[in-house]
């Protein structure tokens, strides 16, 4: 049964008789209707009536209306208005631009804009690499989508995807101080998306690709990485992979197993699944079986897809052929990035003792977490209402913070791996247990640890291409 959620918080402005019991009766009725009361405030009082604002969590949009109907059925009670807190949060968008410098006098204006700005423009024209120091490129990421694969919603188009991209930009700023801007593109053409991103790249220090459907997302990312001189990151692939590896590192510590020795079954070989498999193998995994809806991936089921072909060529050393359920027999780890309710607790019970289950389909996991927990030693999901939430916000803010700080031009597999190790390392031995294998999303240590690890690798990338390391603490060239 679904429970009330902050995603469906509503505030009802209710007129009630000015009596001792009226407000209590209303609160009781809201609770009886299945909502969770979060606050009661008197908005207005007269000799005959009270106007009360009642804030409560509901189950879904329809539930809120049922609560309203229940209150209107009470004698002397009238709901004047109902507001949805989630929609109110999005009014006018969730992010804005603010100047970082004072603009209060003519002297300020002459430096920030004309005529002084011309000196800075000419300096960049003379040495283009100075754009990383003297413009927002130093700290700004483009969050790019075409709205074709929004988590849990699918192909809803660019305009409808904007609230998600705004949220992403807000998380960048909140957790790592990175300025990000959402760019929803009204095209699904691979070549056009690549052209647009290349065209806007001079104003950004990195590109975060988001919610672009497979297999187009693979080519878009690969081409942009090759053709741009700033880091390009597809979060649906690599952000998920980073956090999964971080969680698995700690889960294996809990059960006393080594990644080199365990058998790992991955359900879903799309964008996220492919990236997860590659990163697990970079960490040392040797026995991985990738499964699609028909079972273990084979040469035939991979078809002409080069990414699936890579999985076939580099995984499944025992040449297993069979269904997902059959693959789980004797497996140590299950990682699901596929579809909800495709497994039962009985399927999990066929895994080895000390099994680790990551059921990450959202909002409905591949297997009920409570059923899985009856036999599995460690269970994680993508949901916030169960322990061990696998959430990409643990990865992408700190990752880009480190990339920008280092002045990196490329993202390497080693940067992704050290980011995962850094996240895992935030959970100390005294904190680690089956219900806590991954830090909380509001743990400030995470972004700092990831940024530090990625920046160290980023400086290696900068040195390898013979570029000057970035030094943002002081201007190396002044007085032009």
C-alpha positions in Angstrom: 0.0 0.0 0.0 1.4 3.4 -1.0 2.2 5.8 1.9 1.8 9.6 2.0 4.8 11.3 0.5 6.4 14.8 0.5 6.1 14.7 -3.3 2.3 15.1 -2.8 2.2 17.7 0.0 -0.9 19.9 -0.2 -2.1 22.8 1.9 -5.8 23.3 2.3 -7.3 26.6 3.4 -10.4 25.6 5.4 -13.1 27.7 6.9 -14.5 26.2 10.1 -16.9 27.4 12.9 -15.1 29.3 15.6 -15.5 26.6 18.2 -13.1 24.6 20.4 -13.8 21.4 18.6 -13.9 22.4 14.9 -10.2 22.5 14.1 -9.7 19.2 16.0 -12.5 17.6 14.0 -11.0 18.7 10.7 -7.5 17.4 11.6 -9.1 14.1 12.7 -11.0 13.8 9.3 -7.8 14.5 7.3 -6.0 11.7 9.2 -9.0 9.4 8.8 -8.8 10.0 5.1 -5.3 8.6 5.0 -3.2 11.8 4.9 -0.4 12.7 7.2 -0.9 16.1 8.9 2.3 18.2 8.9 1.1 21.5 10.2 -2.0 23.5 11.3 -1.9 27.3 11.1 -4.7 29.9 11.8 -4.8 32.2 8.9 -7.8 34.4 9.9 -10.3 34.7 12.8 -13.7 36.3 13.1 -16.3 36.1 15.8 -18.1 33.3 13.9 -15.4 31.5 11.8 -11.8 30.5 11.7 -9.7 30.1 8.5 -7.2 27.3 9.0 -4.3 26.3 6.8 -3.8 22.5 7.0 -0.6 21.1 5.4 -0.5 17.3 4.9 1.3 14.7 2.9 -1.0 12.6 0.6 -0.5 9.5 -1.6 -1.1 11.0 -5.0 -3.0 13.8 -6.8 -6.3 12.0 -6.5 -5.9 11.4 -2.8 -5.6 15.2 -2.2 -9.0 15.7 -3.8 -10.5 12.9 -1.7 -9.3 14.6 1.4 -11.0 17.9 0.2 -14.2 16.0 -0.4 -14.2 14.5 3.0 -13.7 17.9 4.7 -16.5 19.5 2.6 -18.8 16.8 3.8 -18.4 18.0 7.4 -21.2 20.3 8.7 -20.1 23.9 8.7 -16.7 23.2 7.0 -15.7 24.6 3.6 -12.4 24.1 1.8 -11.7 27.5 0.2 -8.5 26.5 -1.7 -6.1 23.6 -2.1 -2.4 24.3 -3.1 0.0 21.6 -4.2 3.4 22.4 -2.6 5.4 20.6 -5.4 3.8 22.8 -8.1 4.3 25.9 -6.0 8.0 25.0 -5.7 8.3 25.0 -9.5 6.5 28.3 -10.2 8.8 30.4 -12.3 11.5 27.7 -12.2 13.9 26.6 -9.5 17.1 28.5 -10.5 18.1 32.0 -11.3 21.2 34.1 -12.3 22.7 36.5 -9.9 25.8 38.8 -10.5 28.9 37.9 -8.5 30.3 41.5 -8.6 28.9 44.8 -7.3 27.2 47.0 -10.0 26.4 50.1 -7.9 28.5 52.9 -9.4 29.8 54.1 -12.7 33.2 52.8 -11.7 31.8 49.3 -11.2 30.0 49.5 -14.6 33.2 50.6 -16.4 35.0 47.5 -15.3 32.2 44.9 -15.6 31.0 46.2 -18.9 32.1 48.9 -21.3 34.8 50.1 -21.7 36.9 48.0 -19.4 35.4 44.7 -20.5 37.1 45.1 -23.9 40.5 44.6 -22.3 39.4 41.2 -21.0 37.8 40.3 -24.4 41.1 41.1 -26.2 43.1 39.1 -23.6 40.9 36.0 -24.4 41.2 36.6 -28.1 45.0 36.6 -27.7 45.0 33.5 -25.5 41.8 31.5 -25.7 42.7 29.3 -22.8 42.2 32.3 -20.6 38.4 31.9 -21.0 38.7 29.2 -18.3 39.9 31.8 -15.9 38.2 35.0 -17.0 34.6 33.9 -17.8 31.9 31.7 -16.3 33.5 28.8 -18.3 35.6 28.3 -15.2 32.7 27.1 -13.1 29.7 26.4 -15.4 28.3 23.1 -16.8 25.6 22.7 -19.5 22.9 20.2 -18.5 21.7 19.0 -21.9 18.7 16.8 -22.7 16.2 16.1 -25.5 13.6 14.7 -23.1 13.5 11.2 -24.7 14.4 9.1 -21.6 13.3 10.9 -18.5 13.6 8.6 -15.5 10.3 6.9 -14.8 8.5 9.0 -17.4 10.1 8.0 -20.8 9.9 10.2 -23.9 8.0 13.3 -22.7 9.8 15.9 -24.8 12.2 18.8 -24.0 9.7 21.2 -22.4 8.3 18.6 -20.0 11.9 17.6 -19.1 12.9 21.1 -18.0 11.8 20.7 -14.4 14.1 17.7 -14.0 17.0 19.6 -15.6 16.4 22.6 -13.4 16.5 20.3 -10.4 19.8 18.9 -11.6 21.2 22.4 -11.9 20.1 23.2 -8.4 21.8 20.1 -7.1 25.0 21.0 -8.8 25.0 24.4 -7.0 23.8 23.1 -3.7 26.2 20.2 -3.3 29.4 21.4 -5.1 29.1 25.1 -5.9 29.0 24.4 -9.6 26.9 26.7 -11.7 24.8 24.6 -14.1 22.3 25.6 -16.7 19.5 23.4 -18.3 19.4 23.3 -22.0 16.4 21.3 -23.4 16.9 20.8 -27.1 13.9 20.5 -29.5 15.4 17.8 -31.6 16.1 14.1 -31.4 18.5 14.0 -34.3 21.9 12.7 -33.2 23.9 14.9 -35.6 21.9 18.0 -34.7 22.3 17.5 -31.0 26.1 17.1 -31.5 26.2 20.3 -33.6 24.3 22.3 -31.0 26.4 21.2 -28.1 29.6 21.9 -30.0 28.2 25.3 -30.9 27.5 26.3 -27.3 30.6 24.7 -25.7 32.7 27.9 -25.6 30.6 29.2 -22.7 30.9 26.1 -20.6 33.5 24.2 -18.7 31.7 20.8 -19.0 28.7 19.1 -20.4 26.3 16.9 -18.5 24.1 14.8 -20.9 20.9 13.8 -19.3 17.9 11.6 -20.2 18.8 11.0 -23.8 17.5 7.6 -25.0 19.8 4.7 -25.9 21.4 3.9 -28.2 21.7 7.5 -29.4 23.2 8.6 -26.1 26.2 6.4 -26.7 27.2 7.9 -30.0 26.4 11.5 -28.8 28.6 11.1 -25.8 31.4 9.4 -27.7 31.5 12.0 -30.4 31.3 14.9 -28.1 34.1 13.5 -26.0 36.2 13.2 -29.1 35.4 16.5 -30.6 35.3 18.9 -27.6 38.1 20.1 -25.3 35.9 20.1 -22.2 34.6 17.1 -20.2 31.4 15.4 -21.4 29.5 13.1 -19.0 26.4 11.1 -19.6 25.0 10.9 -16.0 22.4 8.2 -16.7 25.4 5.9 -17.7 28.3 6.9 -15.6 26.8 8.6 -12.6 24.7 5.5 -12.0 27.8 3.3 -12.5 29.9 5.3 -10.0 27.4 5.1 -7.2 26.7 1.4 -7.9 30.4 0.6 -7.7 30.7 2.6 -4.5 27.8 0.8 -2.9 29.1 -2.6 -4.0 32.6 -1.9 -2.6 31.0 -1.5 0.8 28.4 -4.2 0.4 31.2 -6.7 -0.3 33.0 -5.5 2.8 29.8 -6.3 4.8 29.6 -9.8 3.5 33.3 -10.5 3.5 33.7 -11.2 -0.2 36.0 -9.9 -2.9 34.9 -8.3 -6.2 37.4 -10.5 -8.0 35.7 -13.7 -6.8 32.0 -13.0 -6.9 29.5 -13.8 -9.7 27.5 -10.6 -10.6 24.3 -10.7 -12.6 23.2 -7.5 -14.2 19.6 -7.1 -15.5 19.4 -4.4 -18.1 22.2 -3.8 -20.7 21.1 -0.3 -21.9 22.9 2.9 -21.0 23.2 2.4 -17.3 23.8 -1.4 -17.4 26.6 -1.2 -19.9 28.4 1.5 -18.0 28.0 -0.4 -14.7 29.5 -3.5 -16.2 32.5 -1.7 -17.6 33.2 0.1 -14.3 32.8 -3.0 -12.2 35.4 -4.7 -14.5 37.7 -1.7 -14.1 37.5 -2.3 -10.4 38.5 -6.0 -10.8 35.2 -7.9 -11.4 35.8 -11.0 -13.5 32.6 -13.0 -13.5 29.7 -10.8 -14.8 26.6 -11.9 -16.7 24.6 -9.3 -18.5 20.9 -10.1 -19.1 18.2 -8.5 -21.3 14.6 -9.4 -21.3 15.4 -12.7 -23.0 18.1 -13.8 -20.5 21.9 -13.9 -20.7 23.2 -11.7 -23.5 24.5 -13.7 -26.5 26.0 -12.9 -29.9 22.6 -13.4 -31.4 20.7 -11.2 -28.9 23.3 -8.5 -29.1 22.7 -8.1 -32.8 24.6 -5.2 -34.4 24.7 -3.1 -31.3 28.4 -2.5 -30.8 27.9 -1.7 -27.0 26.1 -5.0 -26.5 28.7 -6.8 -28.5 31.4 -5.4 -26.2 29.5 -7.0 -23.3 29.3 -10.3 -25.0 33.0 -10.2 -25.8 34.2 -9.2 -22.3 31.8 -10.9 -19.9 30.2 -14.2 -19.0 33.4 -16.3 -18.8 31.4 -19.5 -18.1 29.4 -19.0 -21.4 26.1 -19.3 -19.4 23.0 -19.3 -21.5 19.6 -19.1 -19.8 17.0 -16.8 -18.2 17.6 -14.1 -15.6 16.1 -16.3 -13.0 18.4 -19.2 -13.9 21.4 -16.9 -13.9 20.7 -16.0 -10.2 21.2 -19.5 -9.0 24.5 -19.5 -7.2 25.1 -15.8 -7.9 26.6 -13.5 -5.3 25.4 -10.1 -6.6 22.3 -9.0 -8.5 22.2 -5.5 -10.0 18.9 -4.5 -11.7 18.6 -1.5 -13.9 15.7 -2.8 -16.0 12.0 -3.1 -15.0 9.9 -3.5 -11.9 8.5 -6.7 -10.4 10.4 -9.1 -12.6 11.7 -11.2 -9.7 10.4 -12.6 -6.4 11.9 -13.3 -3.1 12.1 -16.9 -4.0 14.4 -16.0 -6.9 16.7 -14.1 -4.6 16.7 -17.1 -2.2 18.4 -19.2 -4.9 21.5 -16.9 -4.8 24.6 -17.7 -2.7 24.6 -17.0 1.1 25.5 -13.4 1.8 23.8 -12.2 -1.4 23.9 -8.6 -2.4 20.8 -7.2 -4.2 20.7 -3.8 -5.9 17.1 -3.5 -7.3 17.3 -0.1 -8.9 14.3 0.2 -11.2 12.3 3.2 -10.2 9.7 3.8 -8.9 9.1 0.0 -8.8 12.2 -2.1 -8.1 12.9 -5.4 -9.9 12.0 -7.3 -6.7 10.2 -6.1 -3.5 13.0 -5.0 -1.2 11.3 -6.6 1.9 11.0 -9.9 0.1 14.6 -9.7 -1.1 15.7 -8.9 2.5 14.4 -12.2 3.8 17.4 -14.0 2.4 19.8 -11.4 0.9 22.4 -9.9 3.3 22.4 -6.5 1.7 19.6 -4.8 -0.3 19.7 -1.4 -2.0 17.2 0.4 -4.2 16.9 3.7 -6.1 14.1 4.8 -3.7 14.4 7.2 -0.8 12.0 5.3 1.4 14.3 2.2 1.9 17.8 2.0 3.3 20.8 2.2 0.9 19.5 4.5 -1.8 21.6 4.5 -4.9 21.3 8.1 -6.0 23.4 9.8 -8.7 23.6 13.1 -6.6 26.3 11.4 -4.7 28.5 11.4 -7.8 27.9 14.2 -10.4 28.4 17.3 -8.3 31.7 16.3 -6.8 32.8 14.8 -10.1 32.4 18.1 -12.0 33.8 20.1 -9.1 37.0 18.1 -9.5 37.0 18.3 -13.3 36.6 22.1 -13.2 39.1 22.6 -10.5 41.7 20.7 -12.4 40.9 22.3 -15.8 40.4 18.8 -17.3 39.5 18.4 -20.9 38.5 14.8 -20.8 36.9 12.3 -18.5 38.8 9.0 -18.1 37.6 5.7 -16.8 40.1 6.1 -13.9 38.4 9.3 -12.9 35.1 7.4 -12.7 36.6 4.6 -10.7 38.4 6.9 -8.1 35.1 8.8 -7.7 33.4 5.5 -6.7 36.2 4.6 -4.3 36.0 8.1 -2.7 32.2 7.8 -2.1 32.7 4.3 -0.6 35.4 5.7 1.6 33.2 8.2 3.2 31.5 5.4 5.1 33.9 4.6 7.9 34.3 1.1 9.4 32.4 2.2 12.5 29.4 3.2 10.3 29.3 0.3 7.9 26.5 -2.2 8.3 23.9 -3.9 6.0 21.5 -1.0 6.1 24.2 1.7 5.6 26.6 0.9 2.7 26.4 4.3 1.0 26.5 7.8 2.5 23.3 9.9 2.7 22.7 12.4 -0.1 23.1 15.4 2.3 26.5 14.2 3.6 28.8 17.2 2.8 31.8 14.9 3.0 30.8 13.2 -0.3 31.2 16.0 -2.8 34.4 17.1 -1.2 35.9 13.6 -1.3 34.9 13.0 -4.9 36.1 16.4 -6.0 39.5 15.8 -4.4 40.0 12.4 -5.9 38.8 13.4 -9.4 40.9 16.6 -9.4 44.0 14.6 -8.6 43.3 12.4 -11.7 42.3 15.5 -13.7 45.7 17.1 -13.1 47.3 14.0 -14.5 45.1 14.4 -17.6 46.1 18.1 -17.9 49.8 17.2 -17.5 49.6 14.4 -20.1 48.4 16.8 -22.8 51.1 19.4 -21.9 48.7 22.0 -20.6 49.4 24.4 -17.8 47.7 23.3 -14.5 44.9 25.6 -13.4 45.6 28.0 -10.6 42.5 29.9 -9.7 43.9 31.4 -6.5 45.8 34.1 -8.3 45.9 35.6 -11.8 49.1 34.5 -13.6 48.8 37.3 -16.1 47.6 40.7 -15.1 47.7 44.3 -16.2 47.1 43.7 -19.9 
